[in-house]
Amino acid sequence: MNKNEVVAAIVEKVETLKAKDVEAVLATYADVVIEKLENNNAEKVVLPSLGSFKVKDVPERKGVSALGDKKEWVKPAHREIIFKIAKNVKCLD
């Protein structure tokens, strides 16, 4: 499902909203989430009924190439955004 399909589904459910208004809200929500995560990596940003976003500190990793040349590599420490799904969300079989 792409952005246009999400917007269309929301407009269909909430008939009083226009597509451009829904797009503006979604874009603003994304900006707010990213801003909060960038400014405070310990803070969790919750998406009600779905889960939460959080910044995770990933330590430096070392490894060896699996291509046969046994070349060593180092991936530096970094931060990444993770999404943890809410317990009440059930996967469909």
C-alpha positions as CSV (number, residue, x, y, z in Angstrom):
1,M,0.0,0.0,0.0
2,N,1.5,3.3,-1.0
3,K,0.9,6.8,0.3
4,N,-1.9,7.6,-2.2
5,E,-3.7,4.4,-1.3
6,V,-3.5,5.2,2.4
7,V,-4.8,8.7,1.8
8,A,-7.7,7.4,-0.3
9,A,-8.6,4.8,2.4
10,I,-8.7,7.5,5.1
11,V,-10.7,9.9,2.9
12,E,-13.2,7.0,2.2
13,K,-13.6,6.3,6.0
14,V,-13.7,10.0,7.1
15,E,-15.8,11.5,4.4
16,T,-15.5,15.0,5.8
17,L,-11.8,15.2,5.0
18,K,-10.2,16.1,1.7
19,A,-7.2,14.2,0.3
20,K,-4.9,17.2,0.5
21,D,-5.7,17.6,4.2
22,V,-5.0,14.0,4.9
23,E,-1.7,14.2,3.0
24,A,-0.7,17.3,5.0
25,V,-1.5,15.6,8.3
26,L,0.5,12.5,7.4
27,A,3.5,14.5,6.3
28,T,3.4,16.6,9.4
29,Y,3.1,13.5,11.6
30,A,6.2,12.0,9.9
31,D,8.1,15.3,10.4
32,V,7.1,15.4,14.1
33,V,8.2,11.7,14.7
34,I,11.5,12.2,13.0
35,E,12.2,15.5,14.8
36,K,11.4,13.9,18.2
37,L,13.7,10.9,17.5
38,E,16.5,13.1,16.3
39,N,16.4,15.4,19.3
40,N,16.0,12.8,22.1
41,N,17.1,9.2,21.3
42,A,15.8,7.9,24.6
43,E,12.3,9.0,23.9
44,K,9.7,6.6,22.4
45,V,7.2,7.9,19.9
46,V,4.0,5.9,20.0
47,L,1.7,5.3,17.1
48,P,-1.5,4.4,18.9
49,S,-2.8,0.9,18.4
50,L,0.1,0.0,16.1
51,G,3.4,0.3,18.0
52,S,6.2,2.7,18.8
53,F,9.3,4.2,17.2
54,K,12.6,4.4,19.1
55,V,16.2,5.1,18.4
56,K,18.6,2.3,19.1
57,D,22.4,2.7,19.6
58,V,24.2,0.0,17.6
59,P,27.8,-0.8,18.7
60,E,30.7,-1.1,16.3
61,R,30.9,-4.5,14.6
62,K,33.8,-6.3,13.0
63,G,33.6,-9.2,10.5
64,V,35.2,-11.1,7.8
65,S,34.2,-11.3,4.2
66,A,32.3,-14.4,3.2
67,L,33.5,-14.2,-0.4
68,G,36.6,-16.3,0.2
69,D,39.1,-13.5,0.3
70,K,38.9,-13.3,4.1
71,K,39.0,-9.6,4.0
72,E,38.2,-8.0,7.3
73,W,35.7,-5.1,7.7
74,V,34.5,-2.8,10.4
75,K,31.0,-1.3,10.6
76,P,31.2,1.8,12.8
77,A,28.8,2.4,15.7
78,H,25.7,4.2,14.7
79,R,22.1,5.0,15.6
80,E,19.1,3.5,13.9
81,I,15.3,3.9,14.2
82,I,13.4,0.8,15.1
83,F,9.7,0.1,15.2
84,K,8.2,-2.2,17.8
85,I,4.8,-3.6,16.9
86,A,2.1,-3.4,19.7
87,K,1.1,-6.5,21.5
88,N,-2.5,-6.1,20.5
89,V,-1.7,-6.3,16.8
90,K,-2.3,-9.7,15.5
91,C,-0.7,-11.1,12.3
92,L,-3.0,-12.6,9.8
93,D,-2.3,-16.2,8.8
